[in-house]
């Protein structure tokens, strides 16, 4: 598979065939994960909304 390197060193598919193969792998991973959740009886997944933890009001004023 050919990749194009960017400044942040991420690997991105170059050819459309490689892109669609990556999409198929992501879809397969998603489907397998959902199948495992269904088998385990998971009804709800609670995730954090933001990647960073909440700050106090005083700390928030420093960033504005």
PyMOL Python script that loads the backbone (N, CA, C, O; Angstrom):
from pymol import cmd

cmd.read_pdbstr("""\
ATOM      1  N   UNK A   1       0.844  -1.174   0.000  1.00  0.00           N
ATOM      2  CA  UNK A   1       0.000   0.000   0.000  1.00  0.00           C
ATOM      3  C   UNK A   1       0.890   1.237   0.000  1.00  0.00           C
ATOM      4  O   UNK A   1       1.828   1.327   0.791  1.00  0.00           O
ATOM      5  N   UNK A   2       0.604   2.177  -0.870  1.00  0.00           N
ATOM      6  CA  UNK A   2       1.378   3.408  -0.942  1.00  0.00           C
ATOM      7  C   UNK A   2       0.809   4.437   0.029  1.00  0.00           C
ATOM      8  O   UNK A   2      -0.406   4.543   0.194  1.00  0.00           O
ATOM      9  N   UNK A   3       1.686   5.181   0.659  1.00  0.00           N
ATOM     10  CA  UNK A   3       1.264   6.223   1.583  1.00  0.00           C
ATOM     11  C   UNK A   3       1.967   7.522   1.250  1.00  0.00           C
ATOM     12  O   UNK A   3       3.060   7.532   0.685  1.00  0.00           O
ATOM     13  N   UNK A   4       1.332   8.599   1.605  1.00  0.00           N
ATOM     14  CA  UNK A   4       1.906   9.929   1.439  1.00  0.00           C
ATOM     15  C   UNK A   4       2.229  10.451   2.834  1.00  0.00           C
ATOM     16  O   UNK A   4       1.377  10.395   3.720  1.00  0.00           O
ATOM     17  N   UNK A   5       3.419  10.948   3.042  1.00  0.00           N
ATOM     18  CA  UNK A   5       3.810  11.464   4.355  1.00  0.00           C
ATOM     19  C   UNK A   5       3.601  12.973   4.409  1.00  0.00           C
ATOM     20  O   UNK A   5       4.022  13.703   3.512  1.00  0.00           O
ATOM     21  N   UNK A   6       2.946  13.428   5.472  1.00  0.00           N
ATOM     22  CA  UNK A   6       2.746  14.847   5.695  1.00  0.00           C
ATOM     23  C   UNK A   6       3.678  15.297   6.815  1.00  0.00           C
ATOM     24  O   UNK A   6       4.396  14.483   7.396  1.00  0.00           O
ATOM     25  N   UNK A   7       3.667  16.579   7.111  1.00  0.00           N
ATOM     26  CA  UNK A   7       4.547  17.118   8.140  1.00  0.00           C
ATOM     27  C   UNK A   7       4.295  16.499   9.505  1.00  0.00           C
ATOM     28  O   UNK A   7       5.231  16.347  10.290  1.00  0.00           O
ATOM     29  N   UNK A   8       3.039  16.136   9.809  1.00  0.00           N
ATOM     30  CA  UNK A   8       2.757  15.544  11.110  1.00  0.00           C
ATOM     31  C   UNK A   8       3.015  14.039  11.102  1.00  0.00           C
ATOM     32  O   UNK A   8       2.686  13.343  12.063  1.00  0.00           O
ATOM     33  N   UNK A   9       3.607  13.538  10.010  1.00  0.00           N
ATOM     34  CA  UNK A   9       3.986  12.136   9.877  1.00  0.00           C
ATOM     35  C   UNK A   9       2.809  11.168   9.904  1.00  0.00           C
ATOM     36  O   UNK A   9       2.986   9.989  10.208  1.00  0.00           O
ATOM     37  N   UNK A  10       1.609  11.653   9.589  1.00  0.00           N
ATOM     38  CA  UNK A  10       0.481  10.743   9.486  1.00  0.00           C
ATOM     39  C   UNK A  10       0.581   9.993   8.162  1.00  0.00           C
ATOM     40  O   UNK A  10       1.151  10.488   7.190  1.00  0.00           O
ATOM     41  N   UNK A  11       0.022   8.805   8.148  1.00  0.00           N
ATOM     42  CA  UNK A  11       0.066   8.000   6.931  1.00  0.00           C
ATOM     43  C   UNK A  11      -1.302   8.054   6.271  1.00  0.00           C
ATOM     44  O   UNK A  11      -2.307   7.665   6.866  1.00  0.00           O
ATOM     45  N   UNK A  12      -1.332   8.536   5.044  1.00  0.00           N
ATOM     46  CA  UNK A  12      -2.573   8.702   4.312  1.00  0.00           C
ATOM     47  C   UNK A  12      -2.477   7.920   3.008  1.00  0.00           C
ATOM     48  O   UNK A  12      -1.484   8.037   2.290  1.00  0.00           O
ATOM     49  N   UNK A  13      -3.510   7.112   2.689  1.00  0.00           N
ATOM     50  CA  UNK A  13      -3.478   6.379   1.415  1.00  0.00           C
ATOM     51  C   UNK A  13      -3.396   7.336   0.232  1.00  0.00           C
ATOM     52  O   UNK A  13      -4.009   8.404   0.243  1.00  0.00           O
ATOM     53  N   UNK A  14      -2.637   6.948  -0.787  1.00  0.00           N
ATOM     54  CA  UNK A  14      -2.438   7.798  -1.955  1.00  0.00           C
ATOM     55  C   UNK A  14      -3.401   7.411  -3.076  1.00  0.00           C
ATOM     56  O   UNK A  14      -4.019   8.282  -3.689  1.00  0.00           O
ATOM     57  N   UNK A  15      -3.532   6.125  -3.346  1.00  0.00           N
ATOM     58  CA  UNK A  15      -4.396   5.678  -4.441  1.00  0.00           C
ATOM     59  C   UNK A  15      -5.818   5.475  -3.944  1.00  0.00           C
ATOM     60  O   UNK A  15      -6.031   5.170  -2.771  1.00  0.00           O
ATOM     61  N   UNK A  16      -6.793   5.644  -4.830  1.00  0.00           N
ATOM     62  CA  UNK A  16      -8.192   5.470  -4.428  1.00  0.00           C
ATOM     63  C   UNK A  16      -8.457   4.038  -3.982  1.00  0.00           C
ATOM     64  O   UNK A  16      -9.267   3.810  -3.083  1.00  0.00           O
ATOM     65  N   UNK A  17      -7.788   3.078  -4.597  1.00  0.00           N
ATOM     66  CA  UNK A  17      -7.943   1.670  -4.197  1.00  0.00           C
ATOM     67  C   UNK A  17      -7.534   1.501  -2.732  1.00  0.00           C
ATOM     68  O   UNK A  17      -8.215   0.816  -1.970  1.00  0.00           O
ATOM     69  N   UNK A  18      -6.421   2.126  -2.343  1.00  0.00           N
ATOM     70  CA  UNK A  18      -5.951   2.039  -0.957  1.00  0.00           C
ATOM     71  C   UNK A  18      -6.925   2.725  -0.005  1.00  0.00           C
ATOM     72  O   UNK A  18      -7.161   2.245   1.104  1.00  0.00           O
ATOM     73  N   UNK A  19      -7.490   3.852  -0.444  1.00  0.00           N
ATOM     74  CA  UNK A  19      -8.468   4.552   0.373  1.00  0.00           C
ATOM     75  C   UNK A  19      -9.671   3.658   0.646  1.00  0.00           C
ATOM     76  O   UNK A  19     -10.107   3.540   1.791  1.00  0.00           O
ATOM     77  N   UNK A  20     -10.210   3.029  -0.393  1.00  0.00           N
ATOM     78  CA  UNK A  20     -11.385   2.190  -0.208  1.00  0.00           C
ATOM     79  C   UNK A  20     -11.067   0.938   0.596  1.00  0.00           C
ATOM     80  O   UNK A  20     -11.934   0.427   1.306  1.00  0.00           O
ATOM     81  N   UNK A  21      -9.854   0.439   0.500  1.00  0.00           N
ATOM     82  CA  UNK A  21      -9.456  -0.693   1.345  1.00  0.00           C
ATOM     83  C   UNK A  21      -9.427  -0.256   2.808  1.00  0.00           C
ATOM     84  O   UNK A  21      -9.823  -1.018   3.690  1.00  0.00           O
ATOM     85  N   UNK A  22      -8.962   0.960   3.070  1.00  0.00           N
ATOM     86  CA  UNK A  22      -8.946   1.488   4.432  1.00  0.00           C
ATOM     87  C   UNK A  22     -10.369   1.681   4.950  1.00  0.00           C
ATOM     88  O   UNK A  22     -10.655   1.377   6.108  1.00  0.00           O
ATOM     89  N   UNK A  23     -11.249   2.178   4.108  1.00  0.00           N
ATOM     90  CA  UNK A  23     -12.647   2.351   4.495  1.00  0.00           C
ATOM     91  C   UNK A  23     -13.276   1.000   4.818  1.00  0.00           C
ATOM     92  O   UNK A  23     -14.016   0.881   5.795  1.00  0.00           O
ATOM     93  N   UNK A  24     -12.991  -0.013   4.010  1.00  0.00           N
ATOM     94  CA  UNK A  24     -13.536  -1.355   4.257  1.00  0.00           C
ATOM     95  C   UNK A  24     -13.019  -1.913   5.578  1.00  0.00           C
ATOM     96  O   UNK A  24     -13.773  -2.548   6.315  1.00  0.00           O
ATOM     97  N   UNK A  25     -11.733  -1.685   5.889  1.00  0.00           N
ATOM     98  CA  UNK A  25     -11.177  -2.163   7.166  1.00  0.00           C
ATOM     99  C   UNK A  25     -11.833  -1.447   8.345  1.00  0.00           C
ATOM    100  O   UNK A  25     -12.146  -2.071   9.359  1.00  0.00           O
ATOM    101  N   UNK A  26     -12.042  -0.130   8.210  1.00  0.00           N
ATOM    102  CA  UNK A  26     -12.708   0.613   9.289  1.00  0.00           C
ATOM    103  C   UNK A  26     -14.137   0.116   9.483  1.00  0.00           C
ATOM    104  O   UNK A  26     -14.591  -0.038  10.616  1.00  0.00           O
ATOM    105  N   UNK A  27     -14.847  -0.136   8.384  1.00  0.00           N
ATOM    106  CA  UNK A  27     -16.215  -0.641   8.475  1.00  0.00           C
ATOM    107  C   UNK A  27     -16.231  -2.015   9.144  1.00  0.00           C
ATOM    108  O   UNK A  27     -17.095  -2.287   9.978  1.00  0.00           O
ATOM    109  N   UNK A  28     -15.289  -2.874   8.786  1.00  0.00           N
ATOM    110  CA  UNK A  28     -15.203  -4.207   9.381  1.00  0.00           C
ATOM    111  C   UNK A  28     -14.926  -4.119  10.878  1.00  0.00           C
ATOM    112  O   UNK A  28     -15.538  -4.840  11.666  1.00  0.00           O
ATOM    113  N   UNK A  29     -14.009  -3.241  11.272  1.00  0.00           N
ATOM    114  CA  UNK A  29     -13.697  -3.057  12.689  1.00  0.00           C
ATOM    115  C   UNK A  29     -14.917  -2.556  13.450  1.00  0.00           C
ATOM    116  O   UNK A  29     -15.214  -3.035  14.544  1.00  0.00           O
ATOM    117  N   UNK A  30     -15.624  -1.585  12.867  1.00  0.00           N
ATOM    118  CA  UNK A  30     -16.828  -1.055  13.502  1.00  0.00           C
ATOM    119  C   UNK A  30     -17.870  -2.151  13.661  1.00  0.00           C
ATOM    120  O   UNK A  30     -18.481  -2.276  14.722  1.00  0.00           O
ATOM    121  N   UNK A  31     -18.080  -2.951  12.611  1.00  0.00           N
ATOM    122  CA  UNK A  31     -19.089  -4.007  12.663  1.00  0.00           C
ATOM    123  C   UNK A  31     -18.732  -5.075  13.690  1.00  0.00           C
ATOM    124  O   UNK A  31     -19.601  -5.544  14.425  1.00  0.00           O
ATOM    125  N   UNK A  32     -17.448  -5.466  13.744  1.00  0.00           N
ATOM    126  CA  UNK A  32     -17.033  -6.456  14.743  1.00  0.00           C
ATOM    127  C   UNK A  32     -17.213  -5.927  16.156  1.00  0.00           C
ATOM    128  O   UNK A  32     -17.613  -6.672  17.050  1.00  0.00           O
ATOM    129  N   UNK A  33     -16.921  -4.642  16.366  1.00  0.00           N
ATOM    130  CA  UNK A  33     -17.106  -4.052  17.693  1.00  0.00           C
ATOM    131  C   UNK A  33     -18.573  -4.045  18.078  1.00  0.00           C
ATOM    132  O   UNK A  33     -18.921  -4.412  19.200  1.00  0.00           O
ATOM    133  N   UNK A  34     -19.438  -3.633  17.162  1.00  0.00           N
ATOM    134  CA  UNK A  34     -20.869  -3.626  17.443  1.00  0.00           C
ATOM    135  C   UNK A  34     -21.403  -5.030  17.700  1.00  0.00           C
ATOM    136  O   UNK A  34     -22.257  -5.220  18.566  1.00  0.00           O
ATOM    137  N   UNK A  35     -20.909  -6.009  16.954  1.00  0.00           N
ATOM    138  CA  UNK A  35     -21.323  -7.400  17.182  1.00  0.00           C
ATOM    139  C   UNK A  35     -20.935  -7.867  18.576  1.00  0.00           C
ATOM    140  O   UNK A  35     -21.719  -8.538  19.247  1.00  0.00           O
ATOM    141  N   UNK A  36     -19.728  -7.516  19.016  1.00  0.00           N
ATOM    142  CA  UNK A  36     -19.286  -7.894  20.360  1.00  0.00           C
ATOM    143  C   UNK A  36     -20.125  -7.207  21.425  1.00  0.00           C
ATOM    144  O   UNK A  36     -20.458  -7.817  22.440  1.00  0.00           O
ATOM    145  N   UNK A  37     -20.467  -5.954  21.206  1.00  0.00           N
ATOM    146  CA  UNK A  37     -21.317  -5.237  22.166  1.00  0.00           C
ATOM    147  C   UNK A  37     -22.691  -5.887  22.240  1.00  0.00           C
ATOM    148  O   UNK A  37     -23.243  -6.056  23.327  1.00  0.00           O
ATOM    149  N   UNK A  38     -23.247  -6.254  21.082  1.00  0.00           N
ATOM    150  CA  UNK A  38     -24.559  -6.910  21.074  1.00  0.00           C
ATOM    151  C   UNK A  38     -24.512  -8.251  21.791  1.00  0.00           C
ATOM    152  O   UNK A  38     -25.430  -8.583  22.542  1.00  0.00           O
ATOM    153  N   UNK A  39     -23.457  -9.026  21.569  1.00  0.00           N
ATOM    154  CA  UNK A  39     -23.311 -10.306  22.246  1.00  0.00           C
ATOM    155  C   UNK A  39     -23.188 -10.133  23.757  1.00  0.00           C
ATOM    156  O   UNK A  39     -23.668 -10.968  24.523  1.00  0.00           O
ATOM    157  N   UNK A  40     -22.550  -9.058  24.178  1.00  0.00           N
ATOM    158  CA  UNK A  40     -22.365  -8.787  25.601  1.00  0.00           C
ATOM    159  C   UNK A  40     -23.606  -8.158  26.222  1.00  0.00           C
ATOM    160  O   UNK A  40     -23.677  -8.017  27.443  1.00  0.00           O
ATOM    161  N   UNK A  41     -24.585  -7.776  25.404  1.00  0.00           N
ATOM    162  CA  UNK A  41     -25.802  -7.169  25.921  1.00  0.00           C
ATOM    163  C   UNK A  41     -25.658  -5.703  26.278  1.00  0.00           C
ATOM    164  O   UNK A  41     -26.399  -5.195  27.119  1.00  0.00           O
ATOM    165  N   UNK A  42     -24.721  -5.021  25.657  1.00  0.00           N
ATOM    166  CA  UNK A  42     -24.514  -3.593  25.936  1.00  0.00           C
ATOM    167  C   UNK A  42     -25.629  -2.795  25.273  1.00  0.00           C
ATOM    168  O   UNK A  42     -25.852  -2.906  24.067  1.00  0.00           O
ATOM    169  N   UNK A  43     -26.327  -1.986  26.071  1.00  0.00           N
ATOM    170  CA  UNK A  43     -27.399  -1.144  25.543  1.00  0.00           C
ATOM    171  C   UNK A  43     -26.971   0.308  25.401  1.00  0.00           C
ATOM    172  O   UNK A  43     -27.432   1.005  24.497  1.00  0.00           O
ATOM    173  N   UNK A  44     -26.093   0.771  26.287  1.00  0.00           N
ATOM    174  CA  UNK A  44     -25.698   2.173  26.307  1.00  0.00           C
ATOM    175  C   UNK A  44     -24.193   2.269  26.514  1.00  0.00           C
ATOM    176  O   UNK A  44     -23.616   1.526  27.309  1.00  0.00           O
ATOM    177  N   UNK A  45     -23.567   3.185  25.795  1.00  0.00           N
ATOM    178  CA  UNK A  45     -22.149   3.468  25.993  1.00  0.00           C
ATOM    179  C   UNK A  45     -22.045   4.945  26.366  1.00  0.00           C
ATOM    180  O   UNK A  45     -22.435   5.815  25.587  1.00  0.00           O
ATOM    181  N   UNK A  46     -21.525   5.223  27.544  1.00  0.00           N
ATOM    182  CA  UNK A  46     -21.378   6.604  28.007  1.00  0.00           C
ATOM    183  C   UNK A  46     -19.925   7.016  27.792  1.00  0.00           C
ATOM    184  O   UNK A  46     -19.006   6.399  28.331  1.00  0.00           O
ATOM    185  N   UNK A  47     -19.736   8.060  27.002  1.00  0.00           N
ATOM    186  CA  UNK A  47     -18.391   8.537  26.674  1.00  0.00           C
ATOM    187  C   UNK A  47     -18.284  10.023  27.021  1.00  0.00           C
ATOM    188  O   UNK A  47     -19.287  10.737  27.034  1.00  0.00           O
ATOM    189  N   UNK A  48     -17.071  10.480  27.298  1.00  0.00           N
ATOM    190  CA  UNK A  48     -16.910  11.917  27.533  1.00  0.00           C
ATOM    191  C   UNK A  48     -17.170  12.695  26.238  1.00  0.00           C
ATOM    192  O   UNK A  48     -16.875  12.227  25.139  1.00  0.00           O
ATOM    193  N   UNK A  49     -17.725  13.881  26.402  1.00  0.00           N
ATOM    194  CA  UNK A  49     -18.049  14.715  25.242  1.00  0.00           C
ATOM    195  C   UNK A  49     -16.802  15.393  24.696  1.00  0.00           C
ATOM    196  O   UNK A  49     -16.647  15.537  23.484  1.00  0.00           O
ATOM    197  N   UNK A  50     -15.920  15.805  25.588  1.00  0.00           N
ATOM    198  CA  UNK A  50     -14.708  16.515  25.187  1.00  0.00           C
ATOM    199  C   UNK A  50     -13.475  15.691  25.513  1.00  0.00           C
ATOM    200  O   UNK A  50     -13.501  14.854  26.415  1.00  0.00           O
ATOM    201  N   UNK A  51     -12.408  15.924  24.787  1.00  0.00           N
ATOM    202  CA  UNK A  51     -11.166  15.187  25.030  1.00  0.00           C
ATOM    203  C   UNK A  51     -10.457  15.684  26.283  1.00  0.00           C
ATOM    204  O   UNK A  51      -9.663  14.955  26.878  1.00  0.00           O
ATOM    205  N   UNK A  52     -10.739  16.920  26.684  1.00  0.00           N
ATOM    206  CA  UNK A  52     -10.090  17.509  27.859  1.00  0.00           C
ATOM    207  C   UNK A  52     -11.039  17.476  29.052  1.00  0.00           C
ATOM    208  O   UNK A  52     -12.253  17.587  28.877  1.00  0.00           O
ATOM    209  N   UNK A  53     -10.505  17.326  30.252  1.00  0.00           N
ATOM    210  CA  UNK A  53     -11.374  17.360  31.431  1.00  0.00           C
ATOM    211  C   UNK A  53     -11.938  18.759  31.657  1.00  0.00           C
ATOM    212  O   UNK A  53     -11.388  19.749  31.175  1.00  0.00           O
ATOM    213  N   UNK A  54     -13.031  18.824  32.391  1.00  0.00           N
ATOM    214  CA  UNK A  54     -13.663  20.110  32.688  1.00  0.00           C
ATOM    215  C   UNK A  54     -12.737  20.942  33.576  1.00  0.00           C
ATOM    216  O   UNK A  54     -11.972  20.405  34.378  1.00  0.00           O
ATOM    217  N   UNK A  55     -12.824  22.248  33.416  1.00  0.00           N
ATOM    218  CA  UNK A  55     -12.027  23.159  34.234  1.00  0.00           C
ATOM    219  C   UNK A  55     -12.953  23.965  35.137  1.00  0.00           C
ATOM    220  O   UNK A  55     -14.166  24.000  34.930  1.00  0.00           O
ATOM    221  N   UNK A  56     -12.379  24.593  36.115  1.00  0.00           N
ATOM    222  CA  UNK A  56     -13.154  25.477  36.989  1.00  0.00           C
ATOM    223  C   UNK A  56     -13.391  26.803  36.252  1.00  0.00           C
ATOM    224  O   UNK A  56     -12.730  27.089  35.254  1.00  0.00           O
ATOM    225  N   UNK A  57     -14.316  27.590  36.738  1.00  0.00           N
ATOM    226  CA  UNK A  57     -14.596  28.872  36.102  1.00  0.00           C
ATOM    227  C   UNK A  57     -13.386  29.796  36.145  1.00  0.00           C
ATOM    228  O   UNK A  57     -13.140  30.548  35.202  1.00  0.00           O
ATOM    229  N   UNK A  58     -12.630  29.741  37.243  1.00  0.00           N
ATOM    230  CA  UNK A  58     -11.432  30.586  37.334  1.00  0.00           C
ATOM    231  C   UNK A  58     -10.401  30.209  36.270  1.00  0.00           C
ATOM    232  O   UNK A  58      -9.794  31.086  35.655  1.00  0.00           O
ATOM    233  N   UNK A  59     -10.209  28.941  36.058  1.00  0.00           N
ATOM    234  CA  UNK A  59      -9.228  28.497  35.076  1.00  0.00           C
ATOM    235  C   UNK A  59      -9.686  28.817  33.662  1.00  0.00           C
ATOM    236  O   UNK A  59      -8.860  29.108  32.797  1.00  0.00           O
ATOM    237  N   UNK A  60     -10.993  28.769  33.415  1.00  0.00           N
ATOM    238  CA  UNK A  60     -11.515  29.044  32.090  1.00  0.00           C
ATOM    239  C   UNK A  60     -11.254  30.499  31.687  1.00  0.00           C
ATOM    240  O   UNK A  60     -11.037  30.781  30.509  1.00  0.00           O
ATOM    241  N   UNK A  61     -11.273  31.416  32.646  1.00  0.00           N
ATOM    242  CA  UNK A  61     -11.025  32.836  32.337  1.00  0.00           C
ATOM    243  C   UNK A  61      -9.604  33.073  31.823  1.00  0.00           C
ATOM    244  O   UNK A  61      -9.363  34.049  31.111  1.00  0.00           O
ATOM    245  N   UNK A  62      -8.688  32.223  32.163  1.00  0.00           N
ATOM    246  CA  UNK A  62      -7.304  32.390  31.716  1.00  0.00           C
ATOM    247  C   UNK A  62      -7.169  32.152  30.206  1.00  0.00           C
ATOM    248  O   UNK A  62      -6.271  32.700  29.567  1.00  0.00           O
ATOM    249  N   UNK A  63      -8.067  31.332  29.639  1.00  0.00           N
ATOM    250  CA  UNK A  63      -7.953  30.960  28.242  1.00  0.00           C
ATOM    251  C   UNK A  63      -8.762  31.856  27.306  1.00  0.00           C
ATOM    252  O   UNK A  63      -8.644  31.751  26.085  1.00  0.00           O
ATOM    253  N   UNK A  64      -9.578  32.732  27.877  1.00  0.00           N
ATOM    254  CA  UNK A  64     -10.436  33.587  27.052  1.00  0.00           C
ATOM    255  C   UNK A  64      -9.792  34.915  26.798  1.00  0.00           C
ATOM    256  O   UNK A  64     -10.372  35.763  26.121  1.00  0.00           O
TER     257      UNK A  64
END
""", "prot")
cmd.dss("prot")
cmd.show_as("cartoon", "prot")
cmd.util.cbc("prot")
cmd.orient("prot")
